[in-house]
Amino acid sequence: MKDILIFLDEFTLGLEILALTLYVLFTRKKVAFSIILSGVCLLGAFHQWLVGHYLKLFDAPSYAAYLQHTWYLGFAITDMIAVVSLIYICKRNYLPLDKASKFILQSYLLLAGIQITRYIDRLVLGTDLLAAAYKLAIPVLNFGIASVAIFVVLNTILYLLINKIKKYRLG
Amino acid sequence: MKVRILMFILGLLLSGKSIATGGGVEPQEQSKNVVAILDACSLFPSMCEVSTLSGNGGGIEPPAKPKRNSN
C-alpha cells in the first residue's frame, strides 16, 4: 500500500496540471476552483524547486542545522501563505468557495500543521515519535489533493458532455 | 488545439516520470538539479524511499546533525 502511495505521489503535480488544463479548456470560467487549482500547481512547482535546492545540501554536514529548521518551517510557511493568498484572491473577485476548494485549502492547512508538529517533535522536544506518521501522511495528503482535483474535473467534464448530448438530441 | 495541449501535458507527465527514475539518461547529460537528486540518493538511500517530486517534500526529512567528537 505504501509503495503504491509513493508511486502515485510522484505524479501528483502532473495530475494537478492536467486537471487544471482540462478544467480551463472545458469550462472557460473563472471560478474559485480554477484559482485554487492554479495556486496548487504553482505551490507544487515551487516545492519541487525547494526540494531540489535542499537536496544539494543533504550531504553537507555544515548545512545540517539550516536544513533541519528551514525544511519543516519552509514548507509550513509557504503552505499557509498560499492558503491565505488564495482565499484573499477568491474573496476579492467575489468567487464563493465550493466544497472541493475548501477541502484542498483545509488539506494544505493540515500539511502545514503536520510540518510544524514534526518540527516541534523532532527539533524542539527531541522526541522523534512522529517520523513514520510524517513519512506516510505527506504523500497521502498530496495524493488526496490531486485525486480530488481529478475527480472534480472529470465530474464537470462528464456533466458538460451529457448536457451537450442532450441538447444535440433535442435540437 | 485541445488535443495538442493534451499531448503536451502527457509529454510533461511522461518526461517527469523519466526524470524521477533516471530515465536511462547518463548523469552528465542531465540538469544540475537531477544530478544533485541522483547524488543525494546514492549517499542517503533511505531518503529515496519516498518520492522527491511531490509537494511538501513528499515525506522526506533532512538528515540528523553529525555528532561532535568529545576528544
gemmi code that builds the backbone of each chain (N, CA, C; Angstrom):
import gemmi

chains = {
    "A": [
        ("MET", (0.835, -1.207, 0.000), (0.000, 0.000, 0.000), (0.873, 1.261, 0.000)),
        ("LYS", (1.905, 1.226, 0.868), (2.797, 2.379, 0.983), (3.519, 2.617, -0.342)),
        ("ASP", (3.976, 1.520, -0.977), (4.686, 1.632, -2.259), (3.790, 2.240, -3.317)),
        ("ILE", (2.506, 1.847, -3.299), (1.566, 2.383, -4.292), (1.403, 3.881, -4.080)),
        ("LEU", (1.263, 4.285, -2.813), (1.103, 5.706, -2.491), (2.312, 6.513, -2.957)),
        ("ILE", (3.492, 5.964, -2.696), (4.721, 6.655, -3.074), (4.820, 6.760, -4.597)),
        ("PHE", (4.451, 5.661, -5.271), (4.485, 5.654, -6.734), (3.525, 6.711, -7.290)),
        ("LEU", (2.306, 6.739, -6.720), (1.295, 7.688, -7.201), (1.681, 9.126, -6.848)),
        ("ASP", (2.362, 9.269, -5.714), (2.751, 10.597, -5.252), (3.673, 11.308, -6.247)),
        ("GLU", (4.439, 10.516, -7.004), (5.351, 11.104, -7.994), (4.582, 11.854, -9.082)),
        ("PHE", (3.331, 11.484, -9.260), (2.551, 12.072, -10.345), (1.639, 13.210, -9.889)),
        ("THR", (1.670, 13.556, -8.605), (0.652, 14.495, -8.101), (0.678, 15.836, -8.835)),
        ("LEU", (1.862, 16.412, -9.013), (1.921, 17.721, -9.687), (1.450, 17.601, -11.136)),
        ("GLY", (1.868, 16.532, -11.813), (1.442, 16.296, -13.195), (-0.067, 16.162, -13.287)),
        ("LEU", (-0.663, 15.424, -12.331), (-2.120, 15.238, -12.308), (-2.828, 16.567, -12.078)),
        ("GLU", (-2.267, 17.381, -11.186), (-2.883, 18.682, -10.890), (-2.825, 19.608, -12.098)),
        ("ILE", (-1.691, 19.598, -12.817), (-1.571, 20.436, -14.025), (-2.543, 19.938, -15.095)),
        ("LEU", (-2.634, 18.616, -15.210), (-3.569, 18.023, -16.178), (-5.010, 18.415, -15.827)),
        ("ALA", (-5.365, 18.334, -14.540), (-6.715, 18.687, -14.082), (-7.018, 20.153, -14.389)),
        ("LEU", (-6.063, 21.027, -14.097), (-6.266, 22.462, -14.337), (-6.465, 22.745, -15.828)),
        ("THR", (-5.611, 22.125, -16.663), (-5.708, 22.347, -18.115), (-7.064, 21.892, -18.634)),
        ("LEU", (-7.470, 20.698, -18.241), (-8.760, 20.163, -18.695), (-9.914, 21.047, -18.225)),
        ("TYR", (-9.834, 21.482, -16.971), (-10.915, 22.292, -16.395), (-11.048, 23.618, -17.154)),
        ("VAL", (-9.914, 24.265, -17.393), (-9.933, 25.560, -18.098), (-10.409, 25.369, -19.537)),
        ("LEU", (-9.943, 24.309, -20.185), (-10.326, 24.058, -21.581), (-11.824, 23.802, -21.719)),
        ("PHE", (-12.374, 23.049, -20.785), (-13.775, 22.651, -20.922), (-14.762, 23.660, -20.334)),
        ("THR", (-14.395, 24.341, -19.251), (-15.373, 25.247, -18.629), (-15.197, 26.698, -19.103)),
        ("ARG", (-13.967, 27.114, -19.303), (-13.643, 28.505, -19.690), (-14.312, 29.521, -18.771)),
        ("LYS", (-14.299, 29.220, -17.476), (-14.890, 30.128, -16.491), (-13.876, 30.423, -15.399)),
        ("LYS", (-13.976, 31.648, -14.858), (-13.128, 31.972, -13.714), (-13.939, 31.687, -12.448)),
        ("VAL", (-13.668, 30.545, -11.840), (-14.341, 30.172, -10.587), (-13.278, 29.919, -9.514)),
        ("ALA", (-13.744, 29.810, -8.269), (-12.803, 29.612, -7.156), (-11.945, 28.367, -7.368)),
        ("PHE", (-12.562, 27.284, -7.883), (-11.835, 26.024, -8.041), (-10.635, 26.166, -8.989)),
        ("SER", (-10.824, 26.899, -10.102), (-9.707, 27.056, -11.047), (-8.600, 27.917, -10.442)),
        ("ILE", (-8.991, 28.921, -9.634), (-7.984, 29.773, -8.958), (-7.201, 28.920, -7.957)),
        ("ILE", (-7.928, 28.119, -7.173), (-7.290, 27.283, -6.139), (-6.347, 26.271, -6.813)),
        ("LEU", (-6.823, 25.664, -7.894), (-6.012, 24.658, -8.592), (-4.750, 25.290, -9.205)),
        ("SER", (-4.887, 26.515, -9.719), (-3.703, 27.224, -10.248), (-2.692, 27.446, -9.125)),
        ("GLY", (-3.212, 27.857, -7.957), (-2.336, 28.081, -6.805), (-1.645, 26.804, -6.364)),
        ("VAL", (-2.391, 25.687, -6.394), (-1.833, 24.384, -6.009), (-0.691, 24.000, -6.958)),
        ("CYS", (-0.885, 24.236, -8.257), (0.151, 23.895, -9.250), (1.403, 24.754, -9.035)),
        ("LEU", (1.181, 26.058, -8.798), (2.325, 26.960, -8.565), (3.076, 26.561, -7.303)),
        ("LEU", (2.320, 26.247, -6.250), (2.937, 25.848, -4.975), (3.703, 24.528, -5.140)),
        ("GLY", (3.098, 23.586, -5.888), (3.760, 22.299, -6.143), (5.081, 22.492, -6.883)),
        ("ALA", (5.057, 23.373, -7.896), (6.278, 23.643, -8.674), (7.332, 24.295, -7.776)),
        ("PHE", (6.880, 25.233, -6.913), (7.814, 25.907, -6.006), (8.415, 24.907, -5.005)),
        ("HIS", (7.582, 23.995, -4.505), (8.073, 22.983, -3.553), (9.085, 22.058, -4.218)),
        ("GLN", (8.861, 21.748, -5.497), (9.831, 20.897, -6.205), (11.176, 21.610, -6.317)),
        ("TRP", (11.098, 22.909, -6.614), (12.337, 23.683, -6.705), (13.031, 23.704, -5.328)),
        ("LEU", (12.213, 23.891, -4.270), (12.742, 23.949, -2.899), (13.418, 22.625, -2.521)),
        ("VAL", (12.761, 21.502, -2.879), (13.331, 20.175, -2.579), (14.657, 20.018, -3.330)),
        ("GLY", (14.665, 20.451, -4.599), (15.900, 20.378, -5.400), (17.027, 21.161, -4.753)),
        ("HIS", (16.671, 22.359, -4.218), (17.658, 23.218, -3.546), (18.173, 22.546, -2.270)),
        ("TYR", (17.251, 21.983, -1.482), (17.632, 21.340, -0.220), (18.459, 20.072, -0.454)),
        ("LEU", (18.080, 19.299, -1.495), (18.780, 18.027, -1.740), (20.270, 18.235, -2.005)),
        ("LYS", (20.591, 19.376, -2.600), (22.007, 19.657, -2.874), (22.811, 19.765, -1.580)),
        ("LEU", (22.102, 20.116, -0.482), (22.793, 20.353, 0.793), (22.730, 19.158, 1.741)),
        ("PHE", (22.045, 18.074, 1.308), (21.864, 16.917, 2.195), (23.192, 16.294, 2.633)),
        ("ASP", (24.182, 16.328, 1.754), (25.461, 15.671, 2.076), (26.482, 16.637, 2.692)),
        ("ALA", (26.044, 17.868, 2.986), (26.969, 18.846, 3.574), (26.656, 19.005, 5.059)),
        ("PRO", (27.508, 18.437, 5.965), (27.217, 18.488, 7.409), (27.081, 19.914, 7.946)),
        ("SER", (27.786, 20.877, 7.325), (27.734, 22.251, 7.835), (26.364, 22.895, 7.630)),
        ("TYR", (25.578, 22.330, 6.735), (24.246, 22.874, 6.473), (23.150, 22.110, 7.222)),
        ("ALA", (23.520, 21.151, 8.057), (22.533, 20.276, 8.708), (21.507, 21.072, 9.525)),
        ("ALA", (22.000, 22.042, 10.320), (21.089, 22.823, 11.175), (20.159, 23.676, 10.313)),
        ("TYR", (20.750, 24.333, 9.307), (19.944, 25.170, 8.394), (18.857, 24.336, 7.715)),
        ("LEU", (19.264, 23.150, 7.250), (18.332, 22.259, 6.558), (17.184, 21.844, 7.464)),
        ("GLN", (17.545, 21.424, 8.688), (16.528, 20.904, 9.612), (15.484, 21.958, 9.949)),
        ("HIS", (15.920, 23.193, 10.180), (14.969, 24.244, 10.559), (14.158, 24.733, 9.366)),
        ("THR", (14.839, 24.948, 8.233), (14.121, 25.532, 7.090), (13.265, 24.498, 6.356)),
        ("TRP", (13.612, 23.229, 6.477), (12.843, 22.179, 5.783), (11.377, 22.214, 6.231)),
        ("TYR", (11.150, 21.992, 7.523), (9.769, 21.924, 8.025), (9.083, 23.283, 7.971)),
        ("LEU", (9.794, 24.319, 8.458), (9.163, 25.641, 8.527), (8.980, 26.241, 7.135)),
        ("GLY", (9.902, 25.942, 6.227), (9.787, 26.448, 4.845), (8.515, 25.946, 4.178)),
        ("PHE", (8.280, 24.657, 4.305), (7.062, 24.078, 3.702), (5.807, 24.595, 4.424)),
        ("ALA", (5.868, 24.651, 5.753), (4.697, 25.090, 6.539), (4.337, 26.535, 6.194)),
        ("ILE", (5.348, 27.406, 6.145), (5.082, 28.829, 5.880), (4.543, 29.023, 4.463)),
        ("THR", (5.149, 28.341, 3.479), (4.667, 28.506, 2.094), (3.244, 27.958, 1.941)),
        ("ASP", (2.929, 26.870, 2.645), (1.556, 26.327, 2.605), (0.566, 27.356, 3.143)),
        ("MET", (0.903, 27.945, 4.276), (-0.021, 28.893, 4.910), (-0.160, 30.170, 4.078)),
        ("ILE", (0.969, 30.653, 3.530), (0.913, 31.855, 2.676), (0.015, 31.580, 1.465)),
        ("ALA", (0.172, 30.384, 0.880), (-0.632, 30.013, -0.299), (-2.118, 29.998, 0.040)),
        ("VAL", (-2.466, 29.389, 1.184), (-3.884, 29.295, 1.579), (-4.475, 30.691, 1.783)),
        ("VAL", (-3.763, 31.544, 2.544), (-4.256, 32.905, 2.824), (-4.379, 33.698, 1.515)),
        ("SER", (-3.363, 33.607, 0.639), (-3.387, 34.353, -0.630), (-4.555, 33.892, -1.504)),
        ("LEU", (-4.767, 32.589, -1.588), (-5.836, 32.060, -2.448), (-7.219, 32.476, -1.936)),
        ("ILE", (-7.404, 32.446, -0.602), (-8.685, 32.889, -0.028), (-8.890, 34.382, -0.327)),
        ("TYR", (-7.818, 35.159, -0.182), (-7.890, 36.606, -0.437), (-8.258, 36.876, -1.904)),
        ("ILE", (-7.615, 36.161, -2.829), (-7.900, 36.353, -4.270), (-9.368, 36.017, -4.575)),
        ("CYS", (-9.836, 34.899, -4.012), (-11.231, 34.485, -4.254), (-12.216, 35.500, -3.679)),
        ("LYS", (-11.943, 35.987, -2.467), (-12.853, 36.957, -1.837), (-12.858, 38.260, -2.622)),
        ("ARG", (-11.692, 38.679, -3.071), (-11.580, 39.946, -3.804), (-12.328, 39.881, -5.138)),
        ("ASN", (-12.361, 38.673, -5.721), (-13.068, 38.508, -7.003), (-14.507, 38.009, -6.814)),
        ("TYR", (-14.986, 38.030, -5.573), (-16.359, 37.592, -5.237), (-16.642, 36.179, -5.763)),
        ("LEU", (-15.681, 35.282, -5.565), (-15.844, 33.897, -6.012), (-16.079, 33.010, -4.781)),
        ("PRO", (-17.287, 32.473, -4.629), (-17.531, 31.622, -3.454), (-16.763, 30.301, -3.537)),
        ("LEU", (-16.297, 29.843, -2.385), (-15.515, 28.590, -2.350), (-16.456, 27.388, -2.384)),
        ("ASP", (-16.220, 26.475, -3.319), (-17.020, 25.243, -3.383), (-16.414, 24.203, -2.432)),
        ("LYS", (-17.067, 23.049, -2.319), (-16.623, 22.010, -1.369), (-15.204, 21.529, -1.663)),
        ("ALA", (-14.911, 21.293, -2.973), (-13.588, 20.778, -3.352), (-12.497, 21.792, -3.013)),
        ("SER", (-12.770, 23.064, -3.284), (-11.781, 24.113, -2.983), (-11.512, 24.164, -1.480)),
        ("LYS", (-12.609, 24.083, -0.694), (-12.450, 24.110, 0.767), (-11.626, 22.912, 1.243)),
        ("PHE", (-11.890, 21.734, 0.638), (-11.147, 20.526, 1.011), (-9.654, 20.703, 0.713)),
        ("ILE", (-9.346, 21.249, -0.467), (-7.939, 21.435, -0.855), (-7.247, 22.417, 0.094)),
        ("LEU", (-7.932, 23.524, 0.396), (-7.334, 24.524, 1.302), (-7.138, 23.944, 2.704)),
        ("GLN", (-8.136, 23.190, 3.181), (-8.004, 22.558, 4.510), (-6.864, 21.536, 4.528)),
        ("SER", (-6.697, 20.822, 3.398), (-5.603, 19.842, 3.321), (-4.250, 20.542, 3.418)),
        ("TYR", (-4.131, 21.715, 2.784), (-2.862, 22.452, 2.863), (-2.609, 22.981, 4.277)),
        ("LEU", (-3.698, 23.378, 4.948), (-3.531, 23.811, 6.354), (-3.093, 22.627, 7.210)),
        ("LEU", (-3.664, 21.452, 6.907), (-3.291, 20.232, 7.639), (-1.818, 19.878, 7.358)),
        ("LEU", (-1.401, 20.028, 6.093), (0.006, 19.768, 5.733), (0.929, 20.703, 6.522)),
        ("ALA", (0.530, 21.988, 6.602), (1.329, 22.953, 7.366), (1.375, 22.540, 8.841)),
        ("GLY", (0.223, 22.097, 9.362), (0.152, 21.646, 10.754), (1.062, 20.447, 11.000)),
        ("ILE", (1.087, 19.519, 10.034), (1.945, 18.319, 10.165), (3.419, 18.736, 10.185)),
        ("GLN", (3.780, 19.676, 9.301), (5.176, 20.140, 9.251), (5.589, 20.766, 10.586)),
        ("ILE", (4.702, 21.606, 11.137), (5.023, 22.285, 12.409), (5.070, 21.268, 13.559)),
        ("THR", (4.122, 20.333, 13.557), (4.098, 19.310, 14.619), (5.381, 18.472, 14.586)),
        ("ARG", (5.786, 18.094, 13.359), (7.007, 17.285, 13.226), (8.245, 18.096, 13.630)),
        ("TYR", (8.216, 19.388, 13.314), (9.324, 20.280, 13.690), (9.468, 20.307, 15.221)),
        ("ILE", (8.315, 20.470, 15.893), (8.331, 20.500, 17.367), (8.780, 19.138, 17.911)),
        ("ASP", (8.239, 18.062, 17.308), (8.556, 16.703, 17.766), (10.049, 16.395, 17.620)),
        ("ARG", (10.607, 16.735, 16.474), (11.997, 16.341, 16.213), (13.018, 17.334, 16.750)),
        ("LEU", (12.754, 18.627, 16.559), (13.785, 19.612, 16.861), (13.593, 20.379, 18.175)),
        ("VAL", (12.342, 20.567, 18.598), (12.128, 21.302, 19.859), (12.138, 20.336, 21.041)),
        ("LEU", (11.299, 19.285, 20.951), (11.216, 18.328, 22.064), (12.267, 17.213, 21.958)),
        ("GLY", (12.691, 16.918, 20.732), (13.690, 15.857, 20.517), (13.150, 14.463, 20.756)),
        ("THR", (11.823, 14.310, 20.704), (11.218, 13.001, 20.998), (11.255, 12.050, 19.793)),
        ("ASP", (11.133, 12.595, 18.591), (11.203, 11.817, 17.345), (10.186, 10.671, 17.293)),
        ("LEU", (8.959, 10.980, 17.733), (7.904, 9.953, 17.770), (7.126, 9.868, 16.455)),
        ("LEU", (7.128, 10.959, 15.707), (6.215, 11.045, 14.564), (6.878, 10.802, 13.211)),
        ("ALA", (8.077, 10.216, 13.202), (8.811, 10.031, 11.943), (8.004, 9.212, 10.934)),
        ("ALA", (7.473, 8.074, 11.378), (6.746, 7.186, 10.460), (5.452, 7.836, 9.981)),
        ("ALA", (4.753, 8.498, 10.918), (3.485, 9.160, 10.564), (3.734, 10.266, 9.540)),
        ("TYR", (4.809, 11.025, 9.736), (5.159, 12.123, 8.821), (5.435, 11.587, 7.419)),
        ("LYS", (6.217, 10.506, 7.376), (6.631, 9.911, 6.103), (5.427, 9.433, 5.284)),
        ("LEU", (4.391, 9.012, 5.990), (3.203, 8.492, 5.298), (2.156, 9.586, 5.050)),
        ("ALA", (1.989, 10.485, 6.030), (0.903, 11.489, 5.951), (1.100, 12.454, 4.782)),
        ("ILE", (2.324, 12.873, 4.531), (2.559, 13.877, 3.466), (2.188, 13.314, 2.089)),
        ("PRO", (2.715, 12.123, 1.689), (2.307, 11.592, 0.372), (0.806, 11.317, 0.281)),
        ("VAL", (0.201, 10.842, 1.382), (-1.243, 10.541, 1.359), (-2.038, 11.825, 1.083)),
        ("LEU", (-1.688, 12.898, 1.793), (-2.408, 14.164, 1.598), (-2.154, 14.733, 0.197)),
        ("ASN", (-0.908, 14.649, -0.264), (-0.582, 15.132, -1.622), (-1.434, 14.412, -2.659)),
        ("PHE", (-1.497, 13.096, -2.503), (-2.263, 12.314, -3.474), (-3.755, 12.563, -3.312)),
        ("GLY", (-4.204, 12.782, -2.080), (-5.615, 13.101, -1.825), (-6.035, 14.378, -2.538)),
        ("ILE", (-5.183, 15.397, -2.475), (-5.472, 16.679, -3.136), (-5.569, 16.474, -4.650)),
        ("ALA", (-4.591, 15.753, -5.214), (-4.589, 15.503, -6.666), (-5.809, 14.681, -7.087)),
        ("SER", (-6.185, 13.702, -6.249), (-7.337, 12.846, -6.573), (-8.627, 13.659, -6.601)),
        ("VAL", (-8.793, 14.536, -5.603), (-9.997, 15.376, -5.544), (-10.050, 16.284, -6.784)),
        ("ALA", (-8.910, 16.854, -7.131), (-8.854, 17.743, -8.308), (-9.269, 16.985, -9.568)),
        ("ILE", (-8.712, 15.802, -9.764), (-9.029, 15.000, -10.957), (-10.503, 14.586, -10.943)),
        ("PHE", (-10.986, 14.175, -9.764), (-12.386, 13.736, -9.650), (-13.345, 14.869, -10.014)),
        ("VAL", (-13.096, 16.064, -9.468), (-13.970, 17.218, -9.737), (-13.947, 17.565, -11.227)),
        ("VAL", (-12.756, 17.536, -11.819), (-12.627, 17.895, -13.238), (-13.344, 16.872, -14.121)),
        ("LEU", (-13.139, 15.589, -13.854), (-13.795, 14.548, -14.660), (-15.312, 14.624, -14.508)),
        ("ASN", (-15.760, 14.892, -13.279), (-17.184, 15.033, -12.995), (-17.781, 16.209, -13.782)),
        ("THR", (-17.061, 17.314, -13.791), (-17.521, 18.512, -14.514), (-17.572, 18.245, -16.008)),
        ("ILE", (-16.517, 17.611, -16.540), (-16.460, 17.324, -17.980), (-17.605, 16.388, -18.384)),
        ("LEU", (-17.824, 15.358, -17.558), (-18.902, 14.400, -17.835), (-20.256, 15.110, -17.855)),
        ("TYR", (-20.460, 15.993, -16.884), (-21.711, 16.755, -16.780), (-21.906, 17.623, -18.035)),
        ("LEU", (-20.838, 18.287, -18.460), (-20.921, 19.157, -19.644), (-21.203, 18.337, -20.908)),
        ("LEU", (-20.530, 17.194, -21.025), (-20.722, 16.339, -22.209), (-22.142, 15.785, -22.275)),
        ("ILE", (-22.665, 15.330, -21.124), (-24.041, 14.789, -21.085), (-25.039, 15.884, -21.484)),
        ("ASN", (-24.811, 17.101, -20.975), (-25.687, 18.225, -21.335), (-25.647, 18.511, -22.833)),
        ("LYS", (-24.438, 18.453, -23.404), (-24.282, 18.720, -24.845), (-25.016, 17.659, -25.669)),
        ("ILE", (-24.858, 16.400, -25.254), (-25.523, 15.295, -25.973), (-27.046, 15.457, -25.905)),
        ("LYS", (-27.539, 15.827, -24.699), (-28.980, 16.018, -24.516), (-29.489, 17.138, -25.431)),
        ("LYS", (-28.732, 18.248, -25.475), (-29.131, 19.372, -26.322), (-29.117, 18.986, -27.788)),
        ("TYR", (-28.094, 18.222, -28.189), (-27.948, 17.787, -29.584), (-29.141, 16.904, -29.992)),
        ("ARG", (-29.533, 16.010, -29.070), (-30.657, 15.091, -29.363), (-31.982, 15.852, -29.465)),
        ("LEU", (-32.126, 16.830, -28.552), (-33.384, 17.606, -28.550), (-33.446, 18.560, -29.741)),
        ("GLY", (-32.272, 19.135, -30.069), (-32.244, 20.140, -31.164), (-32.249, 19.427, -32.499)),
    ],
    "B": [
        ("MET", (-6.723, 21.883, -31.265), (-5.987, 22.668, -30.261), (-5.987, 21.946, -28.905)),
        ("LYS", (-7.197, 21.461, -28.519), (-7.310, 20.753, -27.235), (-6.418, 19.506, -27.224)),
        ("VAL", (-6.412, 18.804, -28.379), (-5.614, 17.574, -28.475), (-4.134, 17.903, -28.340)),
        ("ARG", (-3.708, 19.010, -28.964), (-2.299, 19.413, -28.891), (-1.891, 19.703, -27.451)),
        ("ILE", (-2.771, 20.444, -26.752), (-2.465, 20.783, -25.353), (-2.421, 19.520, -24.498)),
        ("LEU", (-3.354, 18.604, -24.751), (-3.365, 17.340, -24.004), (-2.091, 16.541, -24.254)),
        ("MET", (-1.653, 16.509, -25.513), (-0.420, 15.792, -25.857), (0.775, 16.416, -25.141)),
        ("PHE", (0.760, 17.754, -25.070), (1.851, 18.466, -24.398), (1.892, 18.101, -22.912)),
        ("ILE", (0.694, 18.084, -22.290), (0.616, 17.735, -20.864), (1.055, 16.288, -20.636)),
        ("LEU", (0.611, 15.396, -21.519), (1.016, 13.981, -21.395), (2.532, 13.851, -21.526)),
        ("GLY", (3.089, 14.626, -22.447), (4.545, 14.632, -22.627), (5.246, 15.078, -21.366)),
        ("LEU", (4.674, 16.127, -20.734), (5.243, 16.634, -19.479), (5.199, 15.565, -18.394)),
        ("LEU", (4.038, 14.888, -18.315), (3.870, 13.821, -17.319), (4.905, 12.728, -17.510)),
        ("LEU", (5.051, 12.294, -18.768), (5.977, 11.196, -19.060), (7.415, 11.617, -18.821)),
        ("SER", (7.753, 12.850, -19.215), (9.132, 13.299, -19.019), (9.420, 13.448, -17.528)),
        ("GLY", (8.395, 13.883, -16.765), (8.565, 13.995, -15.315), (8.892, 12.662, -14.697)),
        ("LYS", (8.195, 11.620, -15.145), (8.433, 10.285, -14.609), (9.834, 9.800, -14.990)),
        ("SER", (10.228, 10.079, -16.260), (11.534, 9.579, -16.697), (12.669, 10.256, -15.937)),
        ("ILE", (12.450, 11.542, -15.567), (13.472, 12.231, -14.775), (13.527, 11.603, -13.384)),
        ("ALA", (12.324, 11.293, -12.839), (12.253, 10.739, -11.484), (12.985, 9.407, -11.366)),
        ("THR", (12.992, 8.633, -12.420), (13.607, 7.309, -12.331), (14.980, 7.265, -13.007)),
        ("GLY", (15.462, 8.399, -13.392), (16.753, 8.429, -14.076), (16.565, 8.384, -15.576)),
        ("GLY", (15.533, 7.677, -16.015), (15.125, 7.661, -17.422), (16.181, 7.131, -18.383)),
        ("GLY", (17.164, 6.400, -17.878), (18.200, 5.837, -18.741), (19.160, 6.881, -19.278)),
        ("VAL", (19.095, 8.098, -18.722), (19.990, 9.164, -19.186), (21.227, 9.170, -18.296)),
        ("GLU", (22.374, 9.390, -18.913), (23.613, 9.453, -18.139), (23.629, 10.734, -17.301)),
        ("PRO", (24.163, 10.705, -16.063), (24.137, 11.889, -15.202), (24.707, 13.144, -15.852)),
        ("GLN", (25.772, 13.013, -16.628), (26.393, 14.217, -17.191), (25.517, 14.915, -18.226)),
        ("GLU", (24.501, 14.185, -18.732), (23.604, 14.795, -19.714), (22.442, 15.521, -19.050)),
        ("GLN", (22.258, 15.304, -17.746), (21.078, 15.851, -17.090), (21.357, 17.217, -16.472)),
        ("SER", (20.265, 17.861, -16.055), (20.403, 19.185, -15.440), (21.058, 19.046, -14.063)),
        ("LYS", (21.519, 20.177, -13.521), (22.217, 20.151, -12.235), (21.340, 19.584, -11.122)),
        ("ASN", (20.041, 19.962, -11.136), (19.121, 19.502, -10.086), (18.991, 17.997, -10.075)),
        ("VAL", (18.846, 17.417, -11.279), (18.671, 15.968, -11.379), (19.939, 15.264, -10.899)),
        ("VAL", (21.087, 15.810, -11.291), (22.360, 15.225, -10.851), (22.430, 15.274, -9.325)),
        ("ALA", (21.977, 16.412, -8.752), (22.002, 16.555, -7.291), (21.112, 15.510, -6.633)),
        ("ILE", (19.921, 15.265, -7.224), (18.996, 14.271, -6.666), (19.633, 12.885, -6.728)),
        ("LEU", (20.236, 12.560, -7.887), (20.848, 11.238, -8.044), (21.993, 11.057, -7.052)),
        ("ASP", (22.824, 12.115, -6.887), (23.940, 12.038, -5.954), (23.438, 11.863, -4.524)),
        ("ALA", (22.409, 12.641, -4.177), (21.864, 12.567, -2.816), (21.284, 11.180, -2.555)),
        ("CYS", (20.668, 10.584, -3.571), (20.089, 9.251, -3.415), (21.171, 8.213, -3.157)),
        ("SER", (22.315, 8.350, -3.855), (23.375, 7.365, -3.666), (24.019, 7.524, -2.289)),
        ("LEU", (24.003, 8.761, -1.757), (24.597, 8.993, -0.438), (23.648, 8.611, 0.692)),
        ("PHE", (22.350, 8.918, 0.493), (21.346, 8.630, 1.520), (20.227, 7.790, 0.907)),
        ("PRO", (20.424, 6.476, 0.768), (19.419, 5.644, 0.100), (18.047, 5.703, 0.769)),
        ("SER", (18.017, 5.880, 2.108), (16.721, 5.896, 2.803), (15.877, 7.081, 2.355)),
        ("MET", (16.553, 8.183, 1.979), (15.849, 9.378, 1.544), (15.060, 9.117, 0.257)),
        ("CYS", (15.586, 8.234, -0.562), (14.984, 7.985, -1.867), (13.871, 6.945, -1.813)),
        ("GLU", (13.553, 6.477, -0.603), (12.411, 5.568, -0.477), (11.122, 6.320, -0.794)),
        ("VAL", (11.146, 7.628, -0.551), (9.962, 8.450, -0.787), (10.228, 9.335, -2.000)),
        ("SER", (9.164, 9.671, -2.701), (9.273, 10.492, -3.903), (10.014, 11.795, -3.633)),
        ("THR", (10.801, 12.227, -4.590), (11.473, 13.514, -4.459), (10.778, 14.551, -5.317)),
        ("LEU", (9.622, 14.220, -5.851), (8.989, 15.118, -6.812), (7.626, 15.638, -6.381)),
        ("SER", (7.276, 15.531, -5.125), (5.941, 15.979, -4.725), (6.019, 17.192, -3.801)),
        ("GLY", (4.836, 17.749, -3.497), (4.775, 18.921, -2.639), (5.117, 18.608, -1.197)),
        ("ASN", (5.477, 19.633, -0.460), (5.801, 19.497, 0.967), (6.927, 18.508, 1.255)),
        ("GLY", (7.780, 18.307, 0.285), (8.925, 17.421, 0.488), (8.605, 15.952, 0.338)),
        ("GLY", (7.334, 15.616, 0.116), (6.939, 14.216, -0.132), (7.220, 13.280, 1.024)),
        ("GLY", (7.363, 13.815, 2.235), (7.596, 12.969, 3.395), (9.062, 12.690, 3.671)),
        ("ILE", (9.931, 13.276, 2.858), (11.382, 13.107, 3.111), (11.769, 14.021, 4.272)),
        ("GLU", (12.824, 13.645, 4.998), (13.305, 14.513, 6.076), (14.806, 14.721, 5.947)),
        ("PRO", (15.272, 15.887, 6.372), (16.724, 16.122, 6.301), (17.473, 15.225, 7.287)),
        ("PRO", (18.741, 14.924, 6.997), (19.497, 14.047, 7.919), (19.744, 14.725, 9.261)),
        ("ALA", (20.021, 13.910, 10.270), (20.302, 14.449, 11.611), (21.651, 15.142, 11.617)),
        ("LYS", (21.821, 16.033, 12.608), (23.102, 16.746, 12.733), (24.206, 15.748, 13.086)),
        ("PRO", (25.413, 15.908, 12.510), (26.503, 14.998, 12.891), (26.899, 15.241, 14.346)),
        ("LYS", (27.162, 14.124, 15.073), (27.531, 14.262, 16.491), (28.974, 14.762, 16.622)),
        ("ARG", (29.175, 15.670, 17.576), (30.531, 16.199, 17.791), (31.376, 15.197, 18.558)),
        ("ASN", (32.658, 15.119, 18.189), (33.572, 14.253, 18.932), (33.954, 14.915, 20.239)),
        ("SER", (33.931, 14.141, 21.332), (34.299, 14.711, 22.642), (35.803, 14.872, 22.792)),
        ("ASN", (36.589, 14.173, 21.907), (38.055, 14.276, 22.013), (38.566, 15.640, 21.567)),
    ],
}
model = gemmi.Model(1)
for chain_id, residues in chains.items():
    chain = gemmi.Chain(chain_id)
    for i, (resn, *xyz) in enumerate(residues, 1):
        res = gemmi.Residue()
        res.name, res.seqid = resn, gemmi.SeqId(i, " ")
        for name, pos in zip(("N", "CA", "C"), xyz):
            atom = gemmi.Atom()
            atom.name, atom.element = name, gemmi.Element(name[0])
            atom.pos, atom.b_iso = gemmi.Position(*pos), 0.0
            res.add_atom(atom)
        chain.add_residue(res)
    model.add_chain(chain)
structure = gemmi.Structure()
structure.add_model(model)
structure.setup_entities()
